[in-house]
Amino acid sequence: MKKLIIAILAFLPALAFASSTVKLDQADYDLRDKASLQSGAKLFMNYCAGCHSTQYQRYNRVAEDLDIPEDVMQANLNFTGVPVGELMKNAIPEKDAAAWFGAPPPDLTLVARVRGADWLYTYLRSFYKDDSRPFGVNNLVFPSVGMPHVLEPLQGSTSLKMQEHTVDGKQVTVPVGLEVAGNGELSTEEYDQAVLDIVNFLVYSADPVKLERHRMGYWVLGFLVIFFIFGYMLKKEYWRDVH
């Protein structure tokens, strides 16, 4: 019974994500695209790492995997000044972060595994102005979100696009999407690509050896095929005289 309760509790977050009424856009990330991963690392370190850490990654490991020279990583993407072999933590004391944001910003090393790439891609493109919130913004995917829209300088300010519908004979106004003011540094297409680069980096961060594991899997399958052929031939040889 105890194991059943634990299994149900572990499954509840997945049920919560699955029940979301917001349609998630597909994130067509590519872990083989080093340029995208490098761009994602740059954007993450400049816009996200001030609050969020990826404390299960090391600067030198990321630099090696993403083909970034260590001196470039240290000079341009390490803002805490720690040695390049250290873990990628942020500089905000947890107590202060909890006081400023209501709760410490979560570590994002494994967020792509927990939330999924599509969720992250849609979430980062779904902020809108909401003066009732502490940071002046809300999010369609994560209502009552407790963080500011840190990518707003790139995307520009956004607002809800409302539309009237008739429900049970009454006119109601419901949100049908977002309107971008167009005052950001990037166009809509460029911003979507920037977000995709960040998602690509976070997917890599959550599983740095994914591509290597897949390559190894092909070798293992090839070995099993060859082993089966030799095993079958050996079996035929052993049983030849019996028949």
Buried (B, 14 or more C-beta within 10 A) or exposed (E): EEEEEEEEEEEEEEEEBEEBEBEBBEBEBEBEBEEBBBBBBBBBBEBBBBBBBBBBBBBBBBBBBBEBEBEEBBEBBBEEEBEBEBBBBBEBEEEEBEEEBEEBBEBBBBBBEBBBBBBBBBBBBBBBBBEEBEBEBBBBBBEEBEBBBBBBEBBBBBEBEEEEEEEEEEEEEEEEEBEBEEEBEBEEEEBBEBBBBBBBBBBBBBEBEEEEEEEEEEEEEEEEEEEEEEEEEEEEEEEEEEE
